[in-house]
C-alpha cells in the first residue's frame, strides 16, 4: 500500500529522518563480501573546519559517484575522517587561551596537547554533522583521524623507513618562516600579495682603494629590504658585465657593520636591471641562498640576523651594532624597527642615494623610490614570511616523484580533465626538497633522538633509539612535529589498516577514484601518489578528478573580506539539500569554475516539487510501486514510448558517469523527468484513466507508469537522495531502502512504429505551442489544420489518434488535403508541413506591426553590442563579468531576431 503524500513538498521534514535511518541501518556499507569493490577516500577536512561551499561541491560529487556505484551492486566504500590540522588547530586552542589571558608557554608540551584533545572532544569535528546534512553516505563506522593510534604508527613507520632508505634527511636550508606562528611553512602555504613598498639605492664602498673604470669608489645596489644588509655576504654582478669585470674577486666594505664581502660573478645579476649590482643575503633570500652556494659559501656559514620573532639578533661574526639588537625587522606598534634605523644610519653617513622625482617642474628628493612589491604572506598567520636559515627535516621529493610522473605519462593514473597534466608535470619535474618539520606541539612528533654530541637516532620508539645509541647515552627527542600533509599523504592506505595487511586493505587498495579540488593537487594529491608508490608499490587510485572552484555570481573568488561568501547550510535551510546537490552536479563541467546562482538552486527545488506532484498524480490514479526490474509488457504506444525513453536515459546516464561528466549526467535525468515523463507521458496517459479503471489498458498503464517512476527514483537517487528515498517508500511496501536498490536494467524491446508515432505527436505539439506563443495566440485556442502531403506516420497517427492531437496540440479538425487561401501559419513535425489558417484568429496587420517593431529593436541592440564586442579596448579594459554579460545579451538579441523573423514569415 502506498502512503499518501502531503500536498506540499517540505525538504526539511524528510532529510533528517532518512539520514538517521540510513546510518542506523548500516546502509552506507552494505555487506557485499563477494561484490566488486569500489573505493573512494574523502579529502579529510580539518578538525577545525566547517562546511563551506567548496566542501559542498567536493562532497556532492563524491556522494553522487559512491551512491551510483552502490546501486550498481559494488562493495562501495567511502572512507571518511578528519585531519588533525597542526597549525590551524594549535591556533584555535592558543586563541582560546589568549581570551582567558593565558598562553601555551604556561603549560608543558604534554599539558598543552591534552588541552587540544579536550578541545577536539568538545568542539572539534563540527563538519561531520554538516556533511550528514548534505546527505554524504560515508562509512561513519570506520571514521578516521590522522592522530588515531593506528594512524600514528603508520606515520612513524613511514618516517623511519624513508630515513633508513636515505630519503629523509636533516639539512640547513632556507625555509618560509612565519614569525607569528613561529614555524616553518610550505611554499604552497605562502600567498603572494602586491603591496605598496619602496626601492632604496645604497652605496657600498670598494675596499682597499679599488675604483671602477669610471672612477667611482663604490658599487650601487638597490633593495626593497635594506634591513637585511646587516647580514649581507656578497655583491653579485653578471659575469659578462664589462662595467664590473675589473672588480670581480675584490671586496666592498659594508656600511654599518664594516664587514668585508666579496664581489662575485653570477648570472643571477641582471645587467639591464638598475646598476646591475645585487646585494646577496644568503641567510634571508631564496635566490641569494643559491648564489651564496655557487660562490662557495656553505649553508652552515651563512649569516642569520633574525630570531624566530623576526627581531634582530647578533650574527655569527658579531658585527651587528648593539643598537640594532632586539629591534623588530619592521616598524611595529608605533616603534621604528631595524629597517627604519638602517635607512637613518645610511642617510646620516652618506650611503643612501636619494630618489629624485619631478613635480610641477621642481626636483624633489626622496629617500626611496615608491614601488608596488610582490610580498609573501603566510596564509594562516597573515604576516610577511621571512626566509630563514634553519635546520629542518627534508624528504627527497624529486626521487619520490619519479614513479608518479611515469604513471601519469603511461596512463596508469589518469588525470581528468587531461588539461591539468601539464601543470602536474611542470611542478613534479621541478620539485624541491619537501620540508616536513614544523615547530609546533600539536601533531606527530618526529621520531628522532639526539645524544649530547648531536648525533641523531631515528626509531619507532625511544627504547629502540636507546638501543641504537647504547646504554647510558643521554638522549633528547626532537621537539618538532611533522607537516600535516605528511600524514594525510598516507590516507588511501593507512585508513584501511596499513601497515597491518588487513582484509580491508587487500580488497580496497588501490582505490578507484579520487575527487579533489585542483587547489590541493600538490598539497595532497601528488604526495599521495609519492607515498602510495613508495609504501605500497602501487598507484593510490586509478583516476584523479580535479574540479574547479565555486565562485560568486559575478565570477569573483569568494572571500570573507569581500563579503560574498555563500553558506551552504543556509542554502540547505532555504531550498533543501537535494536542490543544492543537484545544482552542484548540474554545473560541474570537468574543472570549470561554478558561478553561484541562488535562482538555479531554487529552480532545482522546483524540479523536486515537480517530481513530488507527479508522484501524487500517480498515487491518485492507482499507480504504485513496481514489482519488476525489467520493463513490463506493453502494447499501448505511450507505454512503449516511455519504456524506450527509460532505456535511452539509462544508457546516456551510464555513459556520462563513465566519463565523469557530472553536468551531462544531471541534465540527462533532469530532462527525462521534467520533459519526457512529467510533461508528456503523464499527459499522454491521462485519457486511459478516464475510462474503465479495470480495463487491460489501465492495468498495463499502471504497471508501466509505476515501473518508469521507480526507474526515475533509482536514476535520480545519487543526485537527490532524500526526496527519492521518501517517494520510493511512499509508493508502497519495499523489501529494501532505495539506497540499496538495483540500478535499472530495462531489458525490453519496443516497437519503433509506436515510439515514432509518439515522438511525432510531441514534435507537432511543441511546434504548435511555439508558433502560438510567437504570434500571441492563447495556448488553449483550438485551430483547424491542413496537411497537404502527409507522411505514413502522419496519416496513421491522424487516423488513429486525432483525440490526442486535439488534446495536446489543440488542432481540430485536422484535414488531410490542401488549405484554403488566406493568411496562415506553417508548423512542421518531421517531414510533415501543417497549414493553420489565421483568418479571424488574430489581427494580421497589427500582429505584423508588433513583430516588426520588436524585430527592429532587437536588431538595433544586437548591432550595438556587436560593435562594443569588436572593440579591443572594451574587451581589454572592461571587467570580465561586463564582457560576459555583453556576449550573453548579444546572443539573446540575435536569437530574438531569428525568432521574430520566423514569426513574420509564418504570417506571409
LINBELMO-V603433 format. One record per residue. RES is the residue in three letters. PSI is psi in degrees with one decimal (999 if undefined). NEAR is the number of other ideal C-beta (glycine too) atoms within 10 Angstrom. D_CENTER is the distance of its C-alpha to the mean C-alpha in Angstrom with 2 decimals. Layout:
res->{RES RES}
psi->{PSI PSI}
near->{NEAR NEAR}
d_center->{D_CENTER D_CENTER}
This chain:
res->{UNK UNK UNK UNK UNK UNK UNK UNK UNK UNK UNK UNK UNK UNK UNK UNK UNK UNK UNK UNK UNK UNK UNK UNK UNK UNK UNK UNK UNK UNK UNK UNK UNK UNK UNK UNK UNK UNK UNK UNK UNK UNK UNK UNK UNK UNK UNK UNK UNK UNK UNK UNK UNK UNK UNK UNK UNK UNK UNK UNK UNK UNK UNK UNK UNK UNK UNK UNK UNK UNK UNK UNK UNK UNK UNK UNK UNK UNK UNK UNK UNK UNK UNK UNK UNK UNK UNK UNK UNK UNK UNK UNK UNK UNK UNK UNK UNK UNK UNK UNK UNK UNK UNK UNK UNK UNK UNK UNK UNK UNK UNK UNK UNK UNK UNK UNK UNK UNK UNK UNK UNK UNK UNK UNK UNK UNK UNK UNK UNK UNK UNK UNK UNK UNK UNK UNK UNK UNK UNK UNK UNK UNK UNK UNK UNK UNK UNK UNK UNK UNK UNK UNK UNK UNK UNK UNK UNK UNK UNK UNK UNK UNK UNK UNK UNK UNK UNK UNK UNK UNK UNK UNK UNK UNK UNK UNK UNK UNK UNK UNK UNK UNK UNK UNK UNK UNK UNK UNK UNK UNK UNK UNK UNK UNK UNK UNK UNK UNK UNK UNK UNK UNK UNK UNK UNK UNK UNK UNK UNK UNK UNK UNK UNK UNK UNK UNK UNK UNK UNK UNK UNK UNK UNK UNK UNK UNK UNK UNK UNK UNK UNK UNK UNK UNK UNK UNK UNK UNK UNK UNK UNK UNK UNK UNK UNK UNK UNK UNK UNK UNK UNK UNK UNK UNK UNK UNK UNK UNK UNK UNK UNK UNK UNK UNK UNK UNK UNK UNK UNK UNK UNK UNK UNK UNK UNK UNK UNK UNK UNK UNK UNK UNK UNK UNK UNK UNK UNK UNK UNK UNK UNK UNK UNK UNK UNK UNK UNK UNK UNK UNK UNK UNK UNK UNK UNK UNK UNK UNK UNK UNK UNK UNK UNK UNK UNK UNK UNK UNK UNK UNK UNK UNK UNK UNK UNK UNK UNK UNK UNK UNK UNK UNK UNK UNK UNK UNK UNK UNK UNK UNK UNK UNK UNK UNK UNK UNK UNK UNK UNK UNK UNK UNK UNK UNK UNK UNK UNK UNK UNK UNK UNK UNK UNK UNK UNK UNK UNK UNK UNK UNK UNK UNK UNK UNK UNK UNK UNK UNK UNK UNK UNK UNK UNK UNK UNK UNK UNK UNK UNK UNK UNK UNK UNK UNK UNK UNK UNK UNK UNK UNK UNK UNK UNK UNK UNK UNK UNK UNK UNK UNK UNK UNK UNK UNK UNK UNK UNK UNK UNK UNK UNK UNK UNK UNK UNK UNK UNK UNK UNK UNK UNK UNK UNK UNK UNK UNK UNK UNK UNK UNK UNK UNK UNK UNK UNK UNK UNK UNK UNK UNK UNK UNK UNK UNK UNK UNK UNK UNK UNK UNK UNK UNK UNK UNK UNK UNK UNK UNK UNK UNK UNK UNK UNK UNK UNK UNK UNK UNK UNK UNK UNK UNK UNK UNK UNK UNK UNK UNK UNK UNK UNK UNK UNK UNK UNK UNK UNK UNK UNK UNK UNK UNK UNK UNK UNK UNK UNK UNK UNK UNK UNK UNK UNK UNK UNK UNK UNK UNK UNK UNK UNK UNK UNK UNK UNK UNK UNK UNK UNK UNK UNK UNK UNK UNK UNK UNK UNK UNK UNK UNK UNK UNK UNK UNK UNK UNK UNK UNK UNK UNK UNK UNK UNK UNK UNK UNK UNK UNK UNK UNK UNK UNK UNK UNK UNK UNK UNK UNK UNK UNK UNK UNK UNK UNK UNK UNK UNK UNK UNK UNK UNK UNK UNK UNK UNK UNK UNK UNK UNK UNK UNK UNK UNK UNK UNK UNK UNK UNK UNK UNK UNK UNK UNK UNK UNK UNK UNK UNK UNK UNK UNK UNK UNK UNK UNK UNK UNK UNK UNK UNK UNK UNK UNK UNK UNK UNK UNK UNK UNK UNK UNK UNK UNK UNK UNK UNK UNK UNK UNK UNK UNK UNK UNK UNK UNK UNK UNK UNK UNK UNK UNK UNK UNK UNK UNK UNK UNK UNK UNK UNK UNK UNK UNK UNK UNK UNK UNK UNK UNK UNK UNK UNK UNK UNK UNK UNK UNK UNK UNK UNK UNK UNK UNK UNK UNK UNK UNK UNK UNK UNK UNK UNK UNK UNK UNK UNK UNK UNK UNK UNK UNK UNK UNK UNK UNK UNK UNK UNK UNK UNK UNK UNK UNK UNK UNK UNK UNK UNK UNK UNK UNK UNK UNK UNK UNK UNK UNK UNK UNK UNK UNK UNK UNK UNK UNK UNK UNK UNK UNK UNK UNK UNK UNK UNK UNK UNK UNK UNK UNK UNK UNK UNK UNK UNK UNK UNK UNK UNK UNK UNK UNK UNK UNK UNK UNK UNK UNK UNK UNK UNK UNK UNK UNK UNK UNK UNK UNK UNK UNK UNK UNK UNK UNK UNK UNK UNK UNK UNK UNK UNK UNK UNK UNK UNK UNK UNK UNK UNK UNK UNK UNK UNK UNK UNK UNK UNK UNK UNK UNK UNK UNK UNK UNK UNK UNK UNK UNK UNK UNK UNK UNK UNK UNK UNK UNK UNK UNK UNK UNK UNK UNK UNK UNK UNK UNK UNK UNK UNK UNK UNK UNK UNK UNK UNK UNK UNK UNK UNK UNK UNK UNK UNK UNK UNK UNK UNK UNK UNK UNK UNK UNK UNK UNK UNK UNK UNK UNK UNK UNK UNK UNK UNK UNK UNK UNK UNK UNK UNK UNK UNK UNK UNK UNK UNK UNK UNK UNK UNK UNK UNK UNK UNK UNK UNK UNK UNK UNK UNK UNK UNK UNK UNK UNK UNK UNK UNK UNK UNK}
psi->{136.2 159.0 124.7 127.7 148.4 160.7 -27.6 134.7 118.2 100.9 -42.4 -31.9 -23.3 -23.3 -52.6 -38.0 -50.4 -34.8 -43.9 -38.4 -47.6 -47.2 -43.1 -27.7 13.1 26.7 -18.4 -14.5 74.9 153.6 104.3 64.6 -32.5 -2.3 157.9 130.9 150.8 125.3 134.8 133.4 137.5 131.1 113.1 118.2 155.3 143.7 -20.7 -4.9 166.1 157.6 118.7 177.1 -29.3 -41.5 -40.6 -42.4 -53.1 -46.8 -28.8 -47.5 -41.6 -40.6 -36.3 -46.5 -47.8 -37.6 -38.7 -48.0 -32.5 -42.3 -26.8 9.1 8.1 156.5 81.9 121.1 120.8 105.9 132.5 151.4 -174.7 153.9 141.0 -16.0 68.2 -62.4 -48.1 -43.9 -43.7 -37.8 -43.1 -47.6 -39.2 -35.8 -38.1 -38.5 -41.8 -37.3 -22.9 18.7 40.1 169.6 160.8 -40.3 -5.4 -2.8 156.9 165.3 -46.1 -40.5 -41.2 -43.7 -37.8 -38.2 -39.1 -44.0 -38.3 -42.5 -42.5 -43.3 -34.7 -39.6 -20.6 154.8 19.7 -30.9 -25.2 -36.7 -33.8 -34.5 -35.0 -40.2 -31.6 -16.8 17.6 120.6 61.9 158.1 81.6 -20.1 -19.0 31.9 134.8 158.4 134.5 -6.8 9.2 155.8 -45.8 -33.3 -38.6 -40.8 -42.3 -43.5 -47.0 -40.7 -44.0 -42.2 -48.0 -42.7 -44.6 -39.2 -46.4 -25.8 5.5 18.0 -7.3 135.9 163.3 136.6 153.8 113.8 167.1 140.2 164.3 108.7 127.1 105.3 -19.6 -46.2 -16.1 47.9 156.7 147.0 164.1 155.3 -35.0 -14.3 12.2 130.4 126.3 125.7 141.0 119.8 162.8 129.7 -161.7 158.3 113.9 139.3 124.2 153.1 126.2 108.2 138.4 141.5 160.5 32.8 10.8 143.7 161.7 169.2 -28.5 5.9 -9.8 145.1 24.0 161.5 142.7 125.4 153.6 146.1 149.5 -7.2 75.0 -26.9 -26.4 -8.6 -19.0 -17.8 19.3 144.0 -1.6 168.3 131.4 140.4 156.4 138.1 -23.1 4.5 105.7 -27.2 -27.0 4.1 -33.4 -16.8 -1.7 131.0 -13.7 -173.2 155.5 156.7 115.7 132.1 158.1 -57.7 -24.6 9.6 134.8 120.4 147.7 157.2 119.4 150.5 123.7 137.8 -7.9 -31.6 127.3 114.3 -23.8 -7.9 115.8 -134.8 -11.5 -0.9 135.4 125.0 141.0 115.6 82.4 -20.0 -0.2 20.9 132.8 -41.2 -42.6 -32.0 -44.6 -39.7 -44.9 -42.1 -40.9 -27.5 0.5 10.6 118.4 142.8 -36.2 -22.4 -3.6 142.2 139.3 128.5 3.5 148.9 -173.5 -16.9 4.5 32.2 148.5 132.6 168.7 136.7 165.8 -27.7 -0.3 21.4 0.1 121.9 148.0 -30.6 -17.9 -22.4 128.1 -12.5 144.5 156.6 -36.4 173.2 133.0 132.3 39.3 3.7 131.7 144.7 -166.2 -37.5 -49.3 -40.5 -38.0 -47.5 -42.5 -46.6 -39.7 -41.2 -43.3 -36.0 10.6 20.0 1.1 123.4 114.1 153.7 126.1 127.4 155.3 135.4 121.5 40.4 -0.3 135.3 125.6 133.5 136.5 155.8 -32.3 163.1 122.2 136.4 154.5 120.2 128.3 118.6 133.5 131.6 147.7 135.2 -17.3 -46.7 -30.5 11.6 166.1 130.1 140.2 117.7 123.6 135.1 111.3 166.2 124.1 167.3 136.8 145.7 138.5 80.6 -31.7 -37.9 -44.0 -21.2 -15.4 -47.5 -42.4 -40.0 -46.1 -40.5 -40.6 -37.8 -37.5 -9.2 4.7 -34.4 125.7 129.2 126.4 126.5 154.0 -22.6 -18.9 -10.4 -41.2 -44.2 -42.0 -50.3 -40.6 -41.8 -46.2 -35.7 -12.1 24.2 142.1 163.9 138.7 112.9 116.2 2.1 142.4 142.5 64.7 171.4 -24.8 118.9 -172.0 113.0 135.2 129.0 64.2 138.5 147.9 141.2 -179.3 -21.9 -2.6 3.1 140.3 144.3 118.9 126.5 163.7 -34.7 163.8 -34.2 -42.3 -39.9 -40.0 -37.5 -40.5 -41.4 -30.6 155.4 143.6 -7.5 124.4 123.1 143.0 130.2 146.4 135.8 -18.5 160.8 169.7 145.8 134.2 -36.1 -18.3 -45.8 -40.0 -18.7 -16.9 1.8 -43.3 -21.0 -34.2 -30.3 -16.7 10.0 -10.0 141.9 2.6 143.9 74.4 161.3 -37.3 -43.5 -43.1 -37.5 -35.3 9.3 133.4 155.5 166.4 -36.6 147.4 130.6 126.5 150.2 146.4 -20.6 -11.9 22.8 -41.8 -32.7 -46.0 -52.0 -51.3 -35.3 -30.8 -36.6 -47.3 -49.2 -31.6 -49.3 -38.9 -46.1 -34.2 -15.8 11.8 161.5 149.2 -28.1 160.8 -35.1 140.6 118.1 122.4 117.9 167.4 -164.1 157.6 120.6 167.3 167.8 -30.6 6.1 -6.0 152.1 138.8 138.0 149.5 -36.2 -32.1 -14.3 23.7 19.6 136.4 129.8 114.4 -30.2 -33.7 -38.9 -37.7 -42.4 -38.6 -43.0 -12.1 150.8 -37.9 -42.4 -42.0 -43.2 -45.6 -38.4 -47.4 -46.0 -43.1 -26.2 -1.0 105.2 74.0 67.3 -12.9 145.8 151.6 131.0 127.4 134.8 99.5 -31.5 -36.2 -40.7 -44.2 -38.3 -36.3 -25.2 -39.0 -35.1 -43.4 -40.2 -39.4 -44.1 -39.8 -48.2 -33.7 -38.2 -37.5 -39.3 -44.1 -45.8 -40.1 -16.6 21.4 18.8 116.1 -160.7 144.8 153.8 8.9 139.2 -40.7 156.2 141.2 163.2 140.6 137.5 -35.4 141.5 -44.0 -39.0 -40.9 -39.8 -45.7 -32.8 -44.4 -39.5 -38.9 -47.5 -43.1 -38.7 -42.6 -45.5 -42.9 -38.1 -43.8 -38.8 -41.1 -42.6 -34.7 -32.8 5.1 41.6 83.7 -38.5 -45.0 -40.3 -48.2 -43.2 -27.9 -50.9 -33.0 -51.8 -31.5 -47.1 -52.2 -51.3 -56.6 -48.2 -57.8 -50.8 -31.4 -54.4 -46.5 -32.6 -40.9 -32.1 -5.8 -43.9 -28.1 -38.2 -3.5 -7.0 -150.0 126.5 -33.7 11.4 154.2 -37.4 -42.5 -41.6 -45.3 -43.9 -39.6 -41.2 -45.1 -43.4 -41.5 -40.3 -45.0 -40.4 -40.1 -41.8 -37.9 -46.9 -39.7 -46.5 -34.0 -19.2 -44.8 -28.7 -41.7 76.8 -31.7 -53.2 -35.6 -38.2 -41.1 -46.3 -34.5 -47.2 -30.3 -23.9 -11.4 179.1 134.7 148.9 -17.0 162.8 156.5 -36.2 -22.0 15.2 179.4 136.7 143.6 137.6 82.7 -39.9 53.8 146.9 139.0 158.9 123.0 -33.8 -40.0 -46.0 -35.1 -37.6 -44.7 -43.6 -37.7 -44.9 -41.1 -42.5 -42.1 -47.5 -44.3 -43.3 -42.2 -46.3 -41.4 -44.9 -42.8 -43.6 -43.3 -33.9 4.2 26.4 137.4 135.7 -34.6 -3.5 130.2 131.2 144.3 153.0 151.0 135.7 98.2 -37.6 75.5 144.2 173.5 -42.0 -46.5 -45.3 -42.9 -45.2 -41.1 -39.1 -39.8 -26.2 40.3 -30.2 -39.8 -39.4 -40.9 -43.0 -38.7 -53.0 -11.5 38.9 120.8 134.3 161.2 120.3 130.4 96.0 -175.8 147.2 151.9 157.3 161.1 169.6 138.1 164.5 155.0 138.6 154.1 152.2 113.5 -127.1 2.1 136.0 129.0 134.4 125.9 105.6 143.4 2.0 123.3 -7.8 -44.9 163.5 102.6 -47.4 -44.0 -38.3 -39.7 -42.0 -43.2 -46.5 -39.7 -39.1 -45.0 -37.2 -44.9 -40.5 -44.7 -38.5 -41.7 -44.7 -39.6 -41.2 -42.0 -44.6 -36.1 -40.9 -42.1 -42.5 -21.7 -0.9 110.0 -32.0 -41.0 -44.5 -40.2 -39.2 -29.2 154.9 149.5 -39.0 -30.5 -40.3 -43.0 -40.0 -40.6 -41.2 -40.7 -42.2 -38.7 -45.5 -39.7 -47.1 -33.3 -41.8 -39.2 -40.1 -47.0 -43.6 -44.6 -35.5 -40.2 -39.2 -41.6 -39.9 -34.5 -33.3 -8.7 999}
near->{8 18 13 10 18 11 8 9 23 10 22 12 13 19 23 12 13 21 21 11 14 21 15 8 13 12 19 22 17 17 8 14 7 6 15 13 17 21 26 23 27 26 21 24 24 19 25 23 19 14 21 19 21 17 22 26 26 21 27 27 20 24 26 26 22 26 23 21 24 27 20 15 15 19 19 27 26 25 21 25 26 23 24 27 24 26 25 16 23 24 18 19 22 20 9 13 16 11 8 7 6 13 11 17 9 9 15 10 12 9 11 19 18 12 19 22 13 12 17 20 9 8 13 22 19 13 20 19 10 21 20 19 17 22 25 26 24 24 18 16 10 17 15 20 18 26 22 16 7 13 22 17 15 22 23 20 17 23 24 17 15 23 20 11 11 9 16 23 13 15 12 16 20 25 24 20 23 27 21 15 21 14 24 25 21 18 14 16 19 14 13 9 10 10 11 9 15 18 15 23 19 23 19 22 16 20 17 8 6 14 12 14 11 6 6 13 12 18 24 14 24 20 20 15 21 26 24 25 24 25 28 27 24 22 26 27 23 22 14 10 17 9 17 24 14 13 21 17 10 16 19 25 15 23 21 19 21 9 20 13 19 19 23 23 17 21 12 15 22 11 17 7 11 15 17 18 25 26 24 28 27 28 27 25 20 15 16 28 21 15 22 26 14 14 17 10 21 10 16 9 14 23 25 18 26 25 15 16 13 23 18 24 15 17 19 13 12 7 16 20 14 7 12 21 14 12 21 19 21 15 13 12 6 5 9 14 19 28 19 15 18 25 20 13 17 20 14 9 11 10 20 21 19 14 17 10 12 8 7 5 5 7 8 11 8 11 16 19 16 12 14 9 14 11 15 15 17 22 14 17 19 11 14 18 25 21 21 21 22 17 13 20 27 18 25 16 18 14 15 22 22 13 19 25 17 12 18 22 11 8 8 13 25 16 18 19 16 11 11 18 14 9 14 21 14 10 15 21 11 9 18 12 15 22 22 26 25 26 17 23 23 29 26 24 19 25 22 22 23 16 16 9 6 6 12 18 20 22 20 13 11 13 8 15 21 17 12 15 18 9 6 6 15 10 17 10 14 16 12 22 24 22 27 27 20 27 27 24 29 24 27 28 24 27 30 23 18 22 17 12 8 14 11 17 18 11 15 24 22 15 25 19 20 25 28 21 20 17 14 17 20 18 18 22 24 23 26 26 27 23 25 26 20 19 21 16 8 15 22 28 24 14 15 23 23 22 27 19 17 25 17 19 14 14 13 14 11 17 10 7 6 10 8 15 13 17 13 27 16 11 21 24 13 14 21 27 28 27 25 27 30 27 28 28 25 22 21 26 15 18 17 13 15 21 17 21 13 14 7 16 23 15 16 24 21 13 22 23 16 16 23 19 16 21 23 17 15 22 18 11 19 15 25 20 18 22 11 12 16 13 26 20 13 22 12 18 22 27 28 24 26 31 25 22 23 25 19 15 23 20 12 17 22 17 13 18 19 9 12 21 17 27 16 18 26 26 16 22 25 18 14 25 23 16 14 20 23 18 17 22 24 21 15 23 23 13 14 21 19 9 10 10 12 7 12 10 17 18 14 17 27 21 20 28 28 22 27 28 26 25 26 24 26 19 24 25 25 29 26 28 26 24 27 24 25 24 30 22 17 19 23 17 10 13 6 12 16 23 22 17 20 11 20 24 12 21 10 17 11 20 14 11 12 19 19 17 22 24 18 22 24 20 16 26 22 17 17 24 16 14 20 22 12 18 20 13 20 10 9 7 10 12 22 16 24 19 22 13 11 19 14 9 18 22 13 15 24 22 11 11 19 14 10 19 22 14 16 19 25 19 23 14 13 22 15 13 10 11 17 11 8 12 17 22 24 15 24 12 24 13 11 21 15 26 20 22 17 20 11 8 19 19 12 16 10 10 21 16 11 15 21 14 11 15 18 12 14 20 16 11 17 19 13 14 20 14 10 18 14 9 12 7 8 14 14 8 10 15 11 11 14 13 16 14 14 18 14 11 16 18 12 14 20 16 12 17 19 12 17 21 15 14 23 16 10 19 17 12}
d_center->{44.21 41.33 40.34 40.79 37.61 37.76 37.87 34.66 31.19 29.92 26.48 27.17 30.36 28.85 25.45 26.80 29.71 27.92 25.31 28.22 30.17 27.60 27.09 30.84 31.79 29.56 27.80 24.49 26.34 29.45 32.16 31.92 33.45 34.44 31.32 28.89 26.08 22.40 20.13 16.52 15.52 13.08 11.22 13.98 13.26 15.72 19.09 19.14 15.96 15.81 13.45 11.24 9.44 5.89 8.07 9.68 7.19 6.39 10.15 11.43 10.50 12.07 14.95 15.65 16.14 18.18 20.35 20.97 22.12 24.17 25.90 26.73 28.68 26.57 26.84 23.21 21.93 18.62 18.90 17.96 18.64 17.97 17.93 20.95 19.03 22.17 21.99 20.20 22.63 25.65 24.90 24.84 28.12 29.77 28.98 30.70 33.63 33.91 34.20 37.23 38.63 37.90 36.05 34.79 37.73 40.12 39.03 39.32 36.21 36.89 37.44 34.19 32.19 34.07 32.96 29.29 29.88 31.69 28.87 26.44 28.99 29.41 26.14 23.36 21.08 20.87 17.33 18.86 20.93 18.09 16.25 19.66 19.79 16.69 18.72 16.99 19.77 19.42 22.56 23.37 26.77 25.33 22.91 22.43 22.40 22.22 25.58 27.35 30.62 29.83 26.51 28.43 30.97 28.38 27.03 30.62 31.61 28.90 29.94 33.60 33.13 31.25 33.99 36.75 35.30 35.21 31.43 31.16 33.53 34.40 34.66 35.34 32.68 30.94 27.85 25.58 27.53 26.41 29.81 28.62 27.05 29.66 27.52 26.06 22.32 20.13 19.73 15.96 16.72 18.78 17.89 20.29 21.83 24.73 27.62 31.31 33.39 36.58 38.12 41.36 44.00 46.21 49.48 49.76 53.53 54.65 56.66 60.25 61.33 59.14 58.40 56.36 58.15 57.93 59.70 56.83 56.91 53.22 49.72 47.33 43.78 40.95 38.21 35.56 36.34 40.13 40.16 39.04 42.35 43.82 42.24 42.68 44.06 44.54 44.42 43.00 44.32 43.56 46.05 47.12 47.60 51.40 51.59 50.91 52.18 55.37 53.62 51.12 52.19 53.85 52.66 51.74 52.63 49.75 50.71 50.62 50.30 52.93 50.95 52.00 49.01 49.18 48.25 46.19 45.31 41.60 39.53 36.91 39.37 39.05 42.56 41.23 39.42 41.76 44.76 43.16 43.60 40.70 41.23 39.78 38.56 37.21 36.56 34.20 32.40 30.33 32.10 35.43 34.91 34.87 37.82 39.69 39.26 40.52 43.43 44.37 43.24 42.09 39.08 41.50 43.69 41.06 41.75 39.57 40.46 37.98 37.53 34.40 34.66 34.87 38.58 41.12 42.93 45.79 45.08 46.76 49.54 50.38 50.50 48.30 50.80 51.03 50.15 46.52 46.01 43.79 42.45 38.72 37.16 36.61 38.40 37.51 38.82 41.26 42.73 42.83 41.07 41.78 40.46 42.91 45.82 45.28 45.32 48.39 50.29 49.47 50.72 53.84 54.83 54.11 51.09 48.70 48.77 48.21 45.97 48.16 46.91 48.93 48.98 51.56 53.50 53.73 52.41 50.54 49.65 46.49 45.62 42.32 40.46 37.55 34.24 30.52 29.20 25.76 25.64 23.43 22.36 21.04 17.72 19.46 23.15 22.85 25.92 26.73 26.14 29.41 29.77 32.12 34.26 34.18 34.67 31.46 30.42 28.60 27.22 28.24 24.74 26.29 28.31 25.57 23.34 26.07 25.49 21.70 22.45 25.21 23.24 20.64 23.60 25.62 22.96 23.37 19.59 17.79 14.49 12.97 12.81 15.77 15.21 13.11 16.37 18.10 15.69 15.91 19.69 20.18 18.78 20.34 23.65 24.04 22.80 24.83 26.31 23.87 25.33 24.89 27.33 26.63 29.44 28.57 30.41 27.59 26.20 27.72 30.85 31.59 34.40 36.73 40.19 42.51 46.29 48.37 48.41 44.60 44.37 41.20 41.16 37.91 38.17 36.61 39.14 41.58 44.44 43.29 42.90 46.37 47.78 46.44 47.96 51.18 53.08 53.83 51.06 49.26 45.45 42.79 39.15 36.34 34.89 31.30 28.38 25.66 22.25 19.85 17.78 21.12 21.42 17.87 18.35 21.00 18.90 19.39 23.17 24.23 22.90 25.29 28.28 28.49 30.75 32.90 33.16 32.26 32.48 28.86 27.87 30.23 28.75 24.99 24.44 22.98 20.07 19.26 15.52 12.40 9.04 6.31 3.12 5.62 6.54 8.38 10.01 13.20 13.15 13.01 12.68 15.57 17.59 17.52 18.93 21.59 22.60 22.60 25.03 27.04 27.63 27.54 28.51 25.90 22.33 19.98 18.57 19.44 16.14 12.64 10.04 7.00 4.76 4.24 4.34 7.10 10.15 13.73 16.22 17.62 14.49 14.59 11.90 12.42 14.69 17.61 20.00 19.40 19.83 17.17 14.96 14.88 15.79 14.65 17.89 19.87 18.57 19.52 22.87 23.45 22.42 21.79 18.92 19.68 19.23 15.83 14.68 16.34 14.82 11.22 12.58 14.92 12.63 9.97 11.71 10.61 7.88 9.26 7.97 9.37 12.31 13.33 16.79 18.92 21.54 19.41 18.65 22.41 23.15 21.55 23.58 26.53 25.66 25.94 29.19 30.44 30.05 31.72 34.63 34.97 35.37 37.97 39.80 39.85 41.25 43.87 45.07 45.30 42.15 40.78 38.91 39.40 41.16 40.10 37.06 38.82 39.62 43.00 45.92 45.98 48.67 47.66 45.80 43.09 42.44 42.37 40.00 37.40 37.67 36.96 34.00 32.54 33.03 31.34 28.33 27.98 28.16 25.61 23.17 23.71 23.27 19.92 18.65 20.19 18.14 14.87 15.27 13.99 15.13 18.47 18.99 18.45 20.61 23.20 23.91 23.73 26.41 28.48 28.69 29.30 31.29 33.07 33.71 34.04 35.38 37.54 38.40 39.29 41.35 43.07 44.14 45.41 48.96 49.15 49.02 51.65 54.16 55.54 53.02 54.30 54.58 53.17 50.83 49.47 49.12 47.29 44.96 44.15 43.33 41.14 39.36 38.72 37.42 35.14 33.72 33.08 31.19 29.04 28.30 27.34 25.15 23.40 23.10 19.69 18.22 20.75 22.25 24.32 26.39 26.96 28.30 30.50 31.93 32.44 34.78 36.32 37.59 39.84 40.41 37.88 38.30 34.66 31.48 29.28 26.44 28.97 30.39 30.84 28.76 30.92 33.57 35.69 38.31 40.37 42.18 42.93 45.47 44.20 47.08 45.86 42.21 43.29 45.51 42.79 40.41 43.36 44.00 40.35 40.38 43.68 42.61 39.41 41.49 44.13 41.73 40.01 43.43 44.69 41.71 42.29 45.98 45.78 47.59 47.11 44.81 47.54 50.34 52.12 53.08 55.46 54.20 55.93 54.75 57.28 56.10 54.13 52.35 53.11 49.96 50.92 54.50 53.61 51.10 53.36 56.30 54.56 51.88 53.24 52.48 48.74 48.82 50.69 48.35 45.03 45.91 48.79 51.11 54.72 57.01 55.57 58.38 58.40 60.22 60.50 59.53 62.20 62.13 60.40 56.97 54.22 50.56 49.23 46.42 45.46 44.33 43.96 47.03 48.99 49.89 51.01 53.18 52.93 55.86 55.02 58.58 58.85 55.19 53.94 55.59 54.85 55.76 53.80 50.73 51.06 51.34 48.29 46.16 47.53 46.75 43.12 42.93 44.37 41.95 38.86 40.33 41.05 37.56 35.99 38.34 37.50 33.75 34.42 36.39 33.69 30.99 33.45 33.99 32.04 32.54 30.67 27.69 27.58 28.37 26.89 23.51 20.83 20.75 24.59 24.65 22.26 24.48 27.56 26.37 25.60 29.03 30.73 29.47 30.56 34.04 34.56 33.85 36.28 38.91 38.74 38.91 41.84 43.70 43.46 44.79 47.70 48.45 48.76 51.51 53.46}
